[in-house]
């Protein structure tokens, strides 16, 4: 038998052991709550168990501040408008943009080529106005080791009046001075909408341009792809036609070991269908497909990454509204992998696309939501085509990113070009004064809260559809009707004023 002392000692030990066990259980429950559970007694999320403060806390990482926000290029002077069509992130951490600047609101089609160099936080370093007394515009710009290369349309330097001419031009990096300028012309319309740098299979550094041409003025337009050396000399050129429709290419990309892909649209006089062609490095046609049904459908920009082509597009009458922004994925053989529509009840379109970490960033225009007639929209879809974020910017007018451009920032953020409608101007063919704008967003699509007109976390409909791309028969020619000549033009100081639109 146990003595009374032994029994008392045994009970005391049991009490101490039970107390320690209960405390350990409480500490375990406290850790589970700290790790993210919000459930308390009996699993009721609204009745949390008491949580004791830990003796020591893990250091908390300082939140990453939002990146520099939004800069707008204001009117150069009263009644002058600017629009940017292309943007590239440069090797010094800044940006270059290219587009047009209106020189006379009272006379339609009086524009100069507009070039601007920005630093890494959206402050304008210098700007240039290049052109004559008619309609000159730059649609795309790229950076080379020693220069910037632009392409677009030109009308001011014609010995006798003719339709639009295409041009290719090289600018000095430090000053924006014109180093080389060539005009590409025939009897009809010619435009170059895109220029890309690449290294071909023979280790030759080259440029590929995409646009359209017509043999005679007001004649049928053919898709045009041209290969240049770095001095703007033509290596080959090819025009593509189906004999019935107008074909225009908006963008092109070179894919190693696969060839050159050009995207755009064809028009039968009533509606557009999206088109993509595949060429060899020598310019031979390897395949062509069209996508479209009853609505207006266009392929606007193409990139290649992760063994697939990704195309920023517009698809009409198959989704949420009259047209929706579309992300189309294809393999190198032009087989459709997926088509994802993003939009609302009216008109939406993606004009630019960029592959980035964890998904695809798209830039475009929306009339379905926002603050005015049209607004800029920046959307990211993840690798499963699910919406990561959508940010909308605009005022009460017709803002947007028509033929707009985007690029990724060195710190993981997003830079986009846009146009911002200001006040109406008497006699203006656009019926408004437009400012060119550079928007800088962080990697999650956020813009500083002090910026007016910003709608973050915008809700759009997102759906995947089955839309086939059908084979298209095209004929090719060497576009022998085209000529190329040097021309002389000066780059003048555009005297642009840079104003930050946020506090």
LUMVODO-610649 format. One record per residue (C-alpha): residue number from 1; residue in one letter; x, y, z. Coordinates in steps of 0.25 Angstrom, whole numbers, plus 5000, padded with zeros to 4 digits. Example, Ala and Ser with C-alpha at 12.3 -4.5 7.8 and 13.67 -1.06 7.14 Angstrom:
REM LUMVODO-610649
+-----+------+------+-------+------+
: seq : type : east : north :   up :
+-----+------+------+-------+------+
:   1 :    a : 5049 :  4982 : 5031 :
:   2 :    s : 5055 :  4996 : 5029 :
+-----+------+------+-------+------+
This chain:
REM LUMVODO-610649
+-----+------+------+-------+------+
: seq : type : east : north :   up :
+-----+------+------+-------+------+
:   1 :    x : 5000 :  5000 : 5000 :
:   2 :    x : 5004 :  5014 : 4997 :
:   3 :    x : 5007 :  5023 : 5009 :
:   4 :    x : 4999 :  5036 : 5010 :
:   5 :    x : 5012 :  5044 : 5006 :
:   6 :    x : 5014 :  5035 : 4994 :
:   7 :    x : 5000 :  5037 : 4989 :
:   8 :    x : 5001 :  5052 : 4991 :
:   9 :    x : 5014 :  5052 : 4983 :
:  10 :    x : 5009 :  5044 : 4972 :
:  11 :    x : 4996 :  5053 : 4970 :
:  12 :    x : 5005 :  5065 : 4970 :
:  13 :    x : 5014 :  5059 : 4959 :
:  14 :    x : 5001 :  5056 : 4950 :
:  15 :    x : 4996 :  5070 : 4952 :
:  16 :    x : 5009 :  5076 : 4947 :
:  17 :    x : 5010 :  5067 : 4935 :
:  18 :    x : 4995 :  5070 : 4931 :
:  19 :    x : 4998 :  5085 : 4932 :
:  20 :    x : 5010 :  5084 : 4923 :
:  21 :    x : 5003 :  5076 : 4913 :
:  22 :    x : 4991 :  5086 : 4912 :
:  23 :    x : 5001 :  5097 : 4910 :
:  24 :    x : 5008 :  5090 : 4899 :
:  25 :    x : 4994 :  5087 : 4892 :
:  26 :    x : 4991 :  5102 : 4893 :
:  27 :    x : 5004 :  5106 : 4887 :
:  28 :    x : 5001 :  5096 : 4876 :
:  29 :    x : 4988 :  5102 : 4873 :
:  30 :    x : 4993 :  5116 : 4874 :
:  31 :    x : 5003 :  5113 : 4862 :
:  32 :    x : 4993 :  5107 : 4854 :
:  33 :    x : 4985 :  5120 : 4855 :
:  34 :    x : 4997 :  5128 : 4851 :
:  35 :    x : 4999 :  5120 : 4839 :
:  36 :    x : 4986 :  5125 : 4833 :
:  37 :    x : 4975 :  5118 : 4839 :
:  38 :    x : 4963 :  5127 : 4843 :
:  39 :    x : 4955 :  5116 : 4849 :
:  40 :    x : 4952 :  5116 : 4864 :
:  41 :    x : 4944 :  5107 : 4874 :
:  42 :    x : 4937 :  5096 : 4867 :
:  43 :    x : 4942 :  5101 : 4853 :
:  44 :    x : 4934 :  5114 : 4854 :
:  45 :    x : 4941 :  5125 : 4847 :
:  46 :    x : 4934 :  5136 : 4854 :
:  47 :    x : 4938 :  5130 : 4868 :
:  48 :    x : 4953 :  5130 : 4869 :
:  49 :    x : 4960 :  5123 : 4880 :
:  50 :    x : 4969 :  5133 : 4889 :
:  51 :    x : 4983 :  5134 : 4883 :
:  52 :    x : 4995 :  5137 : 4892 :
:  53 :    x : 5005 :  5147 : 4887 :
:  54 :    x : 5018 :  5139 : 4883 :
:  55 :    x : 5030 :  5142 : 4891 :
:  56 :    x : 5038 :  5145 : 4878 :
:  57 :    x : 5033 :  5149 : 4864 :
:  58 :    x : 5039 :  5146 : 4851 :
:  59 :    x : 5044 :  5159 : 4844 :
:  60 :    x : 5034 :  5164 : 4834 :
:  61 :    x : 5039 :  5168 : 4820 :
:  62 :    x : 5037 :  5182 : 4816 :
:  63 :    x : 5026 :  5183 : 4806 :
:  64 :    x : 5031 :  5187 : 4792 :
:  65 :    x : 5027 :  5201 : 4789 :
:  66 :    x : 5019 :  5203 : 4776 :
:  67 :    x : 5027 :  5207 : 4764 :
:  68 :    x : 5027 :  5221 : 4758 :
:  69 :    x : 5014 :  5223 : 4752 :
:  70 :    x : 5008 :  5231 : 4740 :
:  71 :    x : 5014 :  5242 : 4731 :
:  72 :    x : 5007 :  5249 : 4720 :
:  73 :    x : 5013 :  5257 : 4709 :
:  74 :    x : 5005 :  5269 : 4708 :
:  75 :    x : 5002 :  5278 : 4696 :
:  76 :    x : 5014 :  5284 : 4690 :
:  77 :    x : 5006 :  5297 : 4688 :
:  78 :    x : 4991 :  5300 : 4687 :
:  79 :    x : 4983 :  5292 : 4677 :
:  80 :    x : 4994 :  5282 : 4674 :
:  81 :    x : 4992 :  5267 : 4676 :
:  82 :    x : 5001 :  5255 : 4678 :
:  83 :    x : 4999 :  5240 : 4677 :
:  84 :    x : 5009 :  5229 : 4680 :
:  85 :    x : 5008 :  5216 : 4673 :
:  86 :    x : 5021 :  5209 : 4678 :
:  87 :    x : 5029 :  5208 : 4691 :
:  88 :    x : 5042 :  5200 : 4694 :
:  89 :    x : 5049 :  5199 : 4707 :
:  90 :    x : 5064 :  5203 : 4704 :
:  91 :    x : 5077 :  5197 : 4709 :
:  92 :    x : 5079 :  5210 : 4718 :
:  93 :    x : 5067 :  5207 : 4726 :
:  94 :    x : 5058 :  5217 : 4719 :
:  95 :    x : 5048 :  5217 : 4707 :
:  96 :    x : 5046 :  5222 : 4693 :
:  97 :    x : 5033 :  5224 : 4687 :
:  98 :    x : 5029 :  5227 : 4672 :
:  99 :    x : 5016 :  5232 : 4666 :
: 100 :    x : 5011 :  5245 : 4660 :
: 101 :    x : 5010 :  5260 : 4663 :
: 102 :    x : 4999 :  5268 : 4656 :
: 103 :    x : 5005 :  5281 : 4650 :
: 104 :    x : 4992 :  5288 : 4646 :
: 105 :    x : 4978 :  5285 : 4651 :
: 106 :    x : 4971 :  5293 : 4640 :
: 107 :    x : 4977 :  5284 : 4630 :
: 108 :    x : 4974 :  5268 : 4630 :
: 109 :    x : 4986 :  5259 : 4628 :
: 110 :    x : 4997 :  5269 : 4633 :
: 111 :    x : 5006 :  5261 : 4642 :
: 112 :    x : 5021 :  5259 : 4645 :
: 113 :    x : 5028 :  5247 : 4650 :
: 114 :    x : 5029 :  5249 : 4665 :
: 115 :    x : 5040 :  5242 : 4673 :
: 116 :    x : 5042 :  5243 : 4688 :
: 117 :    x : 5053 :  5238 : 4698 :
: 118 :    x : 5049 :  5236 : 4713 :
: 119 :    x : 5057 :  5232 : 4725 :
: 120 :    x : 5054 :  5221 : 4734 :
: 121 :    x : 5043 :  5228 : 4742 :
: 122 :    x : 5036 :  5234 : 4730 :
: 123 :    x : 5042 :  5248 : 4730 :
: 124 :    x : 5044 :  5253 : 4715 :
: 125 :    x : 5059 :  5254 : 4711 :
: 126 :    x : 5057 :  5260 : 4697 :
: 127 :    x : 5047 :  5259 : 4686 :
: 128 :    x : 5048 :  5261 : 4671 :
: 129 :    x : 5038 :  5265 : 4660 :
: 130 :    x : 5042 :  5259 : 4646 :
: 131 :    x : 5035 :  5262 : 4633 :
: 132 :    x : 5030 :  5271 : 4623 :
: 133 :    x : 5016 :  5278 : 4620 :
: 134 :    x : 5008 :  5266 : 4618 :
: 135 :    x : 5005 :  5253 : 4625 :
: 136 :    x : 5017 :  5246 : 4631 :
: 137 :    x : 5016 :  5236 : 4643 :
: 138 :    x : 5024 :  5226 : 4650 :
: 139 :    x : 5017 :  5213 : 4653 :
: 140 :    x : 5029 :  5205 : 4660 :
: 141 :    x : 5042 :  5207 : 4666 :
: 142 :    x : 5054 :  5198 : 4671 :
: 143 :    x : 5067 :  5200 : 4677 :
: 144 :    x : 5080 :  5195 : 4671 :
: 145 :    x : 5094 :  5196 : 4676 :
: 146 :    x : 5097 :  5209 : 4670 :
: 147 :    x : 5083 :  5215 : 4667 :
: 148 :    x : 5068 :  5215 : 4667 :
: 149 :    x : 5061 :  5209 : 4654 :
: 150 :    x : 5047 :  5214 : 4651 :
: 151 :    x : 5037 :  5210 : 4640 :
: 152 :    x : 5024 :  5216 : 4635 :
: 153 :    x : 5017 :  5224 : 4624 :
: 154 :    x : 5022 :  5237 : 4617 :
: 155 :    x : 5015 :  5246 : 4607 :
: 156 :    x : 5024 :  5259 : 4608 :
: 157 :    x : 5036 :  5255 : 4600 :
: 158 :    x : 5029 :  5252 : 4586 :
: 159 :    x : 5034 :  5259 : 4574 :
: 160 :    x : 5020 :  5257 : 4569 :
: 161 :    x : 5007 :  5254 : 4577 :
: 162 :    x : 5005 :  5239 : 4579 :
: 163 :    x : 4998 :  5231 : 4590 :
: 164 :    x : 5005 :  5227 : 4603 :
: 165 :    x : 5020 :  5223 : 4603 :
: 166 :    x : 5026 :  5214 : 4613 :
: 167 :    x : 5040 :  5218 : 4619 :
: 168 :    x : 5051 :  5213 : 4628 :
: 169 :    x : 5059 :  5222 : 4636 :
: 170 :    x : 5071 :  5222 : 4646 :
: 171 :    x : 5073 :  5232 : 4657 :
: 172 :    x : 5085 :  5235 : 4665 :
: 173 :    x : 5083 :  5230 : 4680 :
: 174 :    x : 5089 :  5242 : 4687 :
: 175 :    x : 5083 :  5253 : 4679 :
: 176 :    x : 5071 :  5248 : 4670 :
: 177 :    x : 5078 :  5253 : 4658 :
: 178 :    x : 5075 :  5245 : 4645 :
: 179 :    x : 5086 :  5236 : 4640 :
: 180 :    x : 5079 :  5229 : 4629 :
: 181 :    x : 5065 :  5230 : 4622 :
: 182 :    x : 5060 :  5223 : 4611 :
: 183 :    x : 5046 :  5223 : 4604 :
: 184 :    x : 5039 :  5211 : 4598 :
: 185 :    x : 5029 :  5214 : 4587 :
: 186 :    x : 5021 :  5210 : 4575 :
: 187 :    x : 5008 :  5215 : 4569 :
: 188 :    x : 4999 :  5211 : 4580 :
: 189 :    x : 4999 :  5211 : 4595 :
: 190 :    x : 5011 :  5206 : 4603 :
: 191 :    x : 5012 :  5205 : 4618 :
: 192 :    x : 5021 :  5198 : 4628 :
: 193 :    x : 5014 :  5195 : 4641 :
: 194 :    x : 5025 :  5187 : 4648 :
: 195 :    x : 5040 :  5185 : 4649 :
: 196 :    x : 5048 :  5174 : 4656 :
: 197 :    x : 5062 :  5171 : 4658 :
: 198 :    x : 5067 :  5157 : 4658 :
: 199 :    x : 5079 :  5148 : 4654 :
: 200 :    x : 5076 :  5138 : 4643 :
: 201 :    x : 5081 :  5124 : 4642 :
: 202 :    x : 5094 :  5128 : 4635 :
: 203 :    x : 5097 :  5137 : 4647 :
: 204 :    x : 5094 :  5150 : 4639 :
: 205 :    x : 5088 :  5161 : 4647 :
: 206 :    x : 5075 :  5166 : 4639 :
: 207 :    x : 5062 :  5173 : 4640 :
: 208 :    x : 5048 :  5169 : 4636 :
: 209 :    x : 5037 :  5179 : 4633 :
: 210 :    x : 5023 :  5176 : 4631 :
: 211 :    x : 5011 :  5185 : 4625 :
: 212 :    x : 5004 :  5185 : 4611 :
: 213 :    x : 5005 :  5190 : 4597 :
: 214 :    x : 4996 :  5192 : 4585 :
: 215 :    x : 5001 :  5192 : 4570 :
: 216 :    x : 4992 :  5204 : 4566 :
: 217 :    x : 4986 :  5215 : 4574 :
: 218 :    x : 4972 :  5210 : 4580 :
: 219 :    x : 4975 :  5196 : 4575 :
: 220 :    x : 4975 :  5183 : 4583 :
: 221 :    x : 4985 :  5183 : 4595 :
: 222 :    x : 4995 :  5172 : 4597 :
: 223 :    x : 5001 :  5168 : 4610 :
: 224 :    x : 5016 :  5172 : 4609 :
: 225 :    x : 5028 :  5166 : 4617 :
: 226 :    x : 5042 :  5171 : 4614 :
: 227 :    x : 5056 :  5167 : 4619 :
: 228 :    x : 5066 :  5178 : 4621 :
: 229 :    x : 5081 :  5179 : 4626 :
: 230 :    x : 5084 :  5188 : 4637 :
: 231 :    x : 5086 :  5200 : 4628 :
: 232 :    x : 5072 :  5199 : 4622 :
: 233 :    x : 5076 :  5192 : 4609 :
: 234 :    x : 5066 :  5182 : 4604 :
: 235 :    x : 5070 :  5167 : 4603 :
: 236 :    x : 5057 :  5162 : 4599 :
: 237 :    x : 5042 :  5166 : 4598 :
: 238 :    x : 5030 :  5158 : 4596 :
: 239 :    x : 5015 :  5162 : 4594 :
: 240 :    x : 5004 :  5153 : 4597 :
: 241 :    x : 4990 :  5153 : 4591 :
: 242 :    x : 4978 :  5144 : 4589 :
: 243 :    x : 4973 :  5152 : 4577 :
: 244 :    x : 4960 :  5156 : 4584 :
: 245 :    x : 4962 :  5163 : 4597 :
: 246 :    x : 4971 :  5174 : 4603 :
: 247 :    x : 4982 :  5169 : 4612 :
: 248 :    x : 4989 :  5177 : 4622 :
: 249 :    x : 5000 :  5172 : 4632 :
: 250 :    x : 5001 :  5179 : 4646 :
: 251 :    x : 5013 :  5171 : 4652 :
: 252 :    x : 5024 :  5160 : 4649 :
: 253 :    x : 5033 :  5152 : 4657 :
: 254 :    x : 5045 :  5143 : 4654 :
: 255 :    x : 5045 :  5129 : 4660 :
: 256 :    x : 5058 :  5121 : 4660 :
: 257 :    x : 5058 :  5109 : 4651 :
: 258 :    x : 5043 :  5112 : 4648 :
: 259 :    x : 5043 :  5124 : 4639 :
: 260 :    x : 5036 :  5138 : 4639 :
: 261 :    x : 5022 :  5139 : 4643 :
: 262 :    x : 5013 :  5152 : 4639 :
: 263 :    x : 4999 :  5155 : 4645 :
: 264 :    x : 4988 :  5164 : 4641 :
: 265 :    x : 4975 :  5164 : 4634 :
: 266 :    x : 4968 :  5163 : 4621 :
: 267 :    x : 4956 :  5171 : 4617 :
: 268 :    x : 4946 :  5167 : 4606 :
: 269 :    x : 4939 :  5181 : 4606 :
: 270 :    x : 4929 :  5178 : 4618 :
: 271 :    x : 4937 :  5171 : 4629 :
: 272 :    x : 4951 :  5167 : 4634 :
: 273 :    x : 4956 :  5153 : 4636 :
: 274 :    x : 4969 :  5151 : 4644 :
: 275 :    x : 4981 :  5145 : 4636 :
: 276 :    x : 4994 :  5139 : 4639 :
: 277 :    x : 5005 :  5135 : 4629 :
: 278 :    x : 5018 :  5127 : 4631 :
: 279 :    x : 5030 :  5129 : 4622 :
: 280 :    x : 5044 :  5123 : 4621 :
: 281 :    x : 5056 :  5131 : 4624 :
: 282 :    x : 5057 :  5133 : 4609 :
: 283 :    x : 5043 :  5139 : 4608 :
: 284 :    x : 5036 :  5126 : 4602 :
: 285 :    x : 5022 :  5124 : 4606 :
: 286 :    x : 5021 :  5112 : 4616 :
: 287 :    x : 5006 :  5113 : 4620 :
: 288 :    x : 4995 :  5123 : 4623 :
: 289 :    x : 4982 :  5122 : 4631 :
: 290 :    x : 4970 :  5131 : 4634 :
: 291 :    x : 4961 :  5132 : 4646 :
: 292 :    x : 4948 :  5139 : 4646 :
: 293 :    x : 4933 :  5138 : 4645 :
: 294 :    x : 4922 :  5148 : 4645 :
: 295 :    x : 4929 :  5159 : 4652 :
: 296 :    x : 4941 :  5168 : 4650 :
: 297 :    x : 4954 :  5160 : 4654 :
: 298 :    x : 4968 :  5164 : 4654 :
: 299 :    x : 4982 :  5159 : 4658 :
: 300 :    x : 4989 :  5171 : 4663 :
: 301 :    x : 5003 :  5167 : 4669 :
: 302 :    x : 5010 :  5153 : 4671 :
: 303 :    x : 5021 :  5148 : 4680 :
: 304 :    x : 5027 :  5134 : 4681 :
: 305 :    x : 5031 :  5128 : 4694 :
: 306 :    x : 5030 :  5115 : 4701 :
: 307 :    x : 5028 :  5108 : 4688 :
: 308 :    x : 5016 :  5115 : 4684 :
: 309 :    x : 5011 :  5128 : 4676 :
: 310 :    x : 5003 :  5137 : 4685 :
: 311 :    x : 4995 :  5147 : 4677 :
: 312 :    x : 4988 :  5160 : 4683 :
: 313 :    x : 4975 :  5161 : 4675 :
: 314 :    x : 4960 :  5165 : 4673 :
: 315 :    x : 4949 :  5155 : 4671 :
: 316 :    x : 4935 :  5160 : 4668 :
: 317 :    x : 4921 :  5155 : 4671 :
: 318 :    x : 4925 :  5142 : 4678 :
: 319 :    x : 4927 :  5146 : 4692 :
: 320 :    x : 4922 :  5157 : 4701 :
: 321 :    x : 4920 :  5169 : 4692 :
: 322 :    x : 4921 :  5174 : 4678 :
: 323 :    x : 4936 :  5171 : 4679 :
: 324 :    x : 4945 :  5165 : 4690 :
: 325 :    x : 4960 :  5165 : 4692 :
: 326 :    x : 4965 :  5152 : 4689 :
: 327 :    x : 4978 :  5144 : 4692 :
: 328 :    x : 4980 :  5134 : 4682 :
: 329 :    x : 4991 :  5123 : 4684 :
: 330 :    x : 4997 :  5115 : 4672 :
: 331 :    x : 5008 :  5105 : 4670 :
: 332 :    x : 5019 :  5107 : 4660 :
: 333 :    x : 5011 :  5100 : 4649 :
: 334 :    x : 4999 :  5110 : 4651 :
: 335 :    x : 4990 :  5100 : 4658 :
: 336 :    x : 4981 :  5107 : 4668 :
: 337 :    x : 4984 :  5103 : 4683 :
: 338 :    x : 4974 :  5112 : 4690 :
: 339 :    x : 4966 :  5125 : 4688 :
: 340 :    x : 4962 :  5133 : 4700 :
: 341 :    x : 4952 :  5145 : 4699 :
: 342 :    x : 4952 :  5156 : 4709 :
: 343 :    x : 4942 :  5167 : 4709 :
: 344 :    x : 4929 :  5174 : 4713 :
: 345 :    x : 4916 :  5178 : 4706 :
: 346 :    x : 4922 :  5187 : 4695 :
: 347 :    x : 4935 :  5188 : 4687 :
: 348 :    x : 4948 :  5183 : 4693 :
: 349 :    x : 4961 :  5180 : 4686 :
: 350 :    x : 4975 :  5176 : 4689 :
: 351 :    x : 4986 :  5183 : 4681 :
: 352 :    x : 4999 :  5178 : 4687 :
: 353 :    x : 5004 :  5166 : 4695 :
: 354 :    x : 5016 :  5162 : 4703 :
: 355 :    x : 5020 :  5149 : 4709 :
: 356 :    x : 5025 :  5151 : 4723 :
: 357 :    x : 5027 :  5143 : 4736 :
: 358 :    x : 5014 :  5135 : 4740 :
: 359 :    x : 5006 :  5139 : 4728 :
: 360 :    x : 5003 :  5148 : 4716 :
: 361 :    x : 5001 :  5164 : 4718 :
: 362 :    x : 4991 :  5170 : 4707 :
: 363 :    x : 4989 :  5185 : 4704 :
: 364 :    x : 4977 :  5190 : 4697 :
: 365 :    x : 4964 :  5198 : 4697 :
: 366 :    x : 4951 :  5197 : 4704 :
: 367 :    x : 4937 :  5203 : 4701 :
: 368 :    x : 4930 :  5194 : 4711 :
: 369 :    x : 4935 :  5200 : 4723 :
: 370 :    x : 4943 :  5212 : 4729 :
: 371 :    x : 4941 :  5227 : 4729 :
: 372 :    x : 4938 :  5231 : 4715 :
: 373 :    x : 4936 :  5227 : 4700 :
: 374 :    x : 4948 :  5218 : 4700 :
: 375 :    x : 4959 :  5215 : 4711 :
: 376 :    x : 4972 :  5208 : 4711 :
: 377 :    x : 4972 :  5194 : 4717 :
: 378 :    x : 4984 :  5186 : 4722 :
: 379 :    x : 4980 :  5171 : 4725 :
: 380 :    x : 4989 :  5160 : 4729 :
: 381 :    x : 4985 :  5145 : 4727 :
: 382 :    x : 4992 :  5134 : 4734 :
: 383 :    x : 4997 :  5121 : 4727 :
: 384 :    x : 4984 :  5115 : 4729 :
: 385 :    x : 4977 :  5127 : 4722 :
: 386 :    x : 4971 :  5132 : 4735 :
: 387 :    x : 4970 :  5147 : 4738 :
: 388 :    x : 4981 :  5151 : 4747 :
: 389 :    x : 4977 :  5166 : 4747 :
: 390 :    x : 4971 :  5177 : 4738 :
: 391 :    x : 4974 :  5192 : 4740 :
: 392 :    x : 4966 :  5203 : 4732 :
: 393 :    x : 4971 :  5217 : 4730 :
: 394 :    x : 4964 :  5229 : 4723 :
: 395 :    x : 4956 :  5242 : 4725 :
: 396 :    x : 4943 :  5246 : 4719 :
: 397 :    x : 4947 :  5246 : 4704 :
: 398 :    x : 4952 :  5236 : 4694 :
: 399 :    x : 4965 :  5231 : 4700 :
: 400 :    x : 4971 :  5218 : 4697 :
: 401 :    x : 4983 :  5210 : 4691 :
: 402 :    x : 4980 :  5209 : 4676 :
: 403 :    x : 4992 :  5203 : 4669 :
: 404 :    x : 4998 :  5204 : 4683 :
: 405 :    x : 5010 :  5197 : 4689 :
: 406 :    x : 5015 :  5191 : 4702 :
: 407 :    x : 5028 :  5186 : 4708 :
: 408 :    x : 5033 :  5180 : 4721 :
: 409 :    x : 5041 :  5189 : 4730 :
: 410 :    x : 5055 :  5185 : 4736 :
: 411 :    x : 5048 :  5184 : 4750 :
: 412 :    x : 5037 :  5174 : 4745 :
: 413 :    x : 5027 :  5185 : 4743 :
: 414 :    x : 5019 :  5189 : 4730 :
: 415 :    x : 5021 :  5201 : 4721 :
: 416 :    x : 5010 :  5205 : 4711 :
: 417 :    x : 5007 :  5216 : 4701 :
: 418 :    x : 4993 :  5222 : 4700 :
: 419 :    x : 4986 :  5235 : 4695 :
: 420 :    x : 4979 :  5244 : 4704 :
: 421 :    x : 4968 :  5253 : 4698 :
: 422 :    x : 4968 :  5267 : 4703 :
: 423 :    x : 4959 :  5279 : 4699 :
: 424 :    x : 4952 :  5280 : 4686 :
: 425 :    x : 4959 :  5289 : 4675 :
: 426 :    x : 4952 :  5296 : 4665 :
: 427 :    x : 4955 :  5291 : 4651 :
: 428 :    x : 4962 :  5279 : 4656 :
: 429 :    x : 4960 :  5267 : 4647 :
: 430 :    x : 4960 :  5258 : 4660 :
: 431 :    x : 4951 :  5268 : 4667 :
: 432 :    x : 4960 :  5268 : 4679 :
: 433 :    x : 4974 :  5271 : 4684 :
: 434 :    x : 4981 :  5258 : 4687 :
: 435 :    x : 4993 :  5256 : 4696 :
: 436 :    x : 5003 :  5245 : 4695 :
: 437 :    x : 5005 :  5237 : 4708 :
: 438 :    x : 5014 :  5228 : 4715 :
: 439 :    x : 5008 :  5219 : 4726 :
: 440 :    x : 5017 :  5212 : 4736 :
: 441 :    x : 5010 :  5201 : 4744 :
: 442 :    x : 5016 :  5191 : 4754 :
: 443 :    x : 5016 :  5176 : 4752 :
: 444 :    x : 5002 :  5175 : 4757 :
: 445 :    x : 4996 :  5185 : 4748 :
: 446 :    x : 4995 :  5196 : 4759 :
: 447 :    x : 4996 :  5211 : 4757 :
: 448 :    x : 4998 :  5221 : 4768 :
: 449 :    x : 4985 :  5224 : 4775 :
: 450 :    x : 4987 :  5239 : 4773 :
: 451 :    x : 4985 :  5237 : 4758 :
: 452 :    x : 4971 :  5241 : 4753 :
: 453 :    x : 4963 :  5233 : 4744 :
: 454 :    x : 4969 :  5219 : 4748 :
: 455 :    x : 4960 :  5207 : 4751 :
: 456 :    x : 4968 :  5196 : 4757 :
: 457 :    x : 4963 :  5182 : 4758 :
: 458 :    x : 4953 :  5184 : 4747 :
: 459 :    x : 4944 :  5172 : 4744 :
: 460 :    x : 4943 :  5167 : 4730 :
: 461 :    x : 4937 :  5154 : 4725 :
: 462 :    x : 4947 :  5143 : 4721 :
: 463 :    x : 4943 :  5131 : 4713 :
: 464 :    x : 4950 :  5121 : 4704 :
: 465 :    x : 4944 :  5118 : 4690 :
: 466 :    x : 4946 :  5108 : 4679 :
: 467 :    x : 4949 :  5116 : 4667 :
: 468 :    x : 4957 :  5109 : 4655 :
: 469 :    x : 4967 :  5115 : 4647 :
: 470 :    x : 4965 :  5110 : 4632 :
: 471 :    x : 4976 :  5109 : 4622 :
: 472 :    x : 4977 :  5120 : 4612 :
: 473 :    x : 4982 :  5120 : 4598 :
: 474 :    x : 4991 :  5132 : 4594 :
: 475 :    x : 5000 :  5135 : 4583 :
: 476 :    x : 5013 :  5142 : 4585 :
: 477 :    x : 5021 :  5152 : 4576 :
: 478 :    x : 5035 :  5159 : 4578 :
: 479 :    x : 5027 :  5173 : 4578 :
: 480 :    x : 5036 :  5177 : 4566 :
: 481 :    x : 5027 :  5190 : 4565 :
: 482 :    x : 5034 :  5196 : 4578 :
: 483 :    x : 5046 :  5205 : 4577 :
: 484 :    x : 5054 :  5210 : 4589 :
: 485 :    x : 5062 :  5223 : 4589 :
: 486 :    x : 5069 :  5231 : 4599 :
: 487 :    x : 5063 :  5244 : 4604 :
: 488 :    x : 5068 :  5256 : 4612 :
: 489 :    x : 5060 :  5261 : 4625 :
: 490 :    x : 5064 :  5268 : 4637 :
: 491 :    x : 5060 :  5264 : 4651 :
: 492 :    x : 5055 :  5277 : 4658 :
: 493 :    x : 5053 :  5279 : 4673 :
: 494 :    x : 5039 :  5277 : 4676 :
: 495 :    x : 5039 :  5285 : 4688 :
: 496 :    x : 5030 :  5275 : 4696 :
: 497 :    x : 5026 :  5278 : 4710 :
: 498 :    x : 5025 :  5267 : 4720 :
: 499 :    x : 5015 :  5267 : 4731 :
: 500 :    x : 5013 :  5256 : 4742 :
: 501 :    x : 4998 :  5254 : 4743 :
: 502 :    x : 4999 :  5249 : 4758 :
: 503 :    x : 5004 :  5255 : 4771 :
+-----+------+------+-------+------+
